[in-house]
Amino acid sequence: MSLSRRQVVSAACVFVTAAGMLTTTAMGQTLIKLGHDQPESSTHHQAALKFKELVEARSGGRIRVQIFPSSMLGSGVQTVEQLQAGAIEAASLPTAWVAPLAPSLQVLDLPFLFPSREVAHRVIDGPVGAAILEPLQKVNIVGVGFWESGFKQFTGNFPIRTPADYQGRKIRTMPAQVIQEQFKSFGAVPTTIAFGELYSALQQKVVDGQENPIVTIAAMRFFEVQKYLTLSNHGFIAYVFMMNKPFLDRLPADQRDLVLAAARESTLFQRSLLQKAEEAHLEQFKRAGIEISTLTAAQRAEFEKASKPVYDWYAGRFGTAMLDRVRQEAQAQSR
């Protein structure tokens, strides 16, 4: 008999033991419950399985990992709350779900922040990335590192070459103000539509376009209901791989080290899988007949210029300290 989501959430909470003790199984093993929001076919789930494999093998079976994919533990907000409370020990979620606890994370949602994936990785894997994650420790969470869904791309039922192409177009966005400000700066009309309803909204032309990474466009088959895809690489979708801080603090030093090392290795594994998947999906899109173009340097410069109001909005709300650090590091890593 399958469990409802509420039953799964309740079951996860039952695992929490008395204060100061590690969660253990009936066999006396330490248990790590890991939740994420992607399907079992995703690179995220494959990375979770890699983390499980590494931890269980290197601990000699002393630590066991239980994975809850596809938002089985509830929404992003609910999963973060369980991680904070210690009902689960690990999670991987997009920055948008974690940013309310650490506003520093919102800097990563700004458009045209990184010139390439390689530069993005160098920035988030270094001291600046650690500084972005550091505020999470104040809320009982350790940000171990960043998985990803890759860069977002523009799709539409109209060709997209310059910001002017968006003028008056209804574009689906997430209910995140930074994303809505982005499309407003292009002259579009941001329209919030539930993710699960987006395919039919595109099919019925309720909205004219959307943005998502290549793997998401493929998984949700948006390429069937959009005629144009512009490889814009305009927004990097980072996932925070994070763990409950009291749990990590209570682990013996050798076990803590092997868990963190396994997390870092699974991060590199996930990124490698994602890049290979993107290449295959682009071939799939071409066979389906979608018209694919890439922004030229001049076109990208136009979009970057048009995005300035988004940066002004961000600076007015959060200041420029973290943004300046990210920009300076991105520039340094681009040389």
Buried (B, 14 or more C-beta within 10 A) or exposed (E): EEEEBEEBBEBBBEBBEEEEEBBEEEEEBBBBBBBBBBEEEBBBBBBBBBBBEBBBEBBEEBBBBBBBBBBBBBEBEBBBBBBBEBBBBBBBBBBBBBBEBBEBBBBBBBBBBBBBBEBBBBBBBEEBBEBBBEBBEEBBBBBBBBBBBBBBBBBBBEBBBBBEBBEEBBBBBBEBBBBBBBBBBBBBBBBEBEEEEBBEBBEEEBBBBBBBBBBBBBBBEBBBBBBBBBBBBBBBBBBBBBBBBBBBEBBEEEBBEBBBEBBBBBBBBBBEBBEEBBEEBBEBBEEEEBEBBEBEEEBBEBBBEBBEEBBEBBEEEBEEEBBEBBBEBBEEBEE
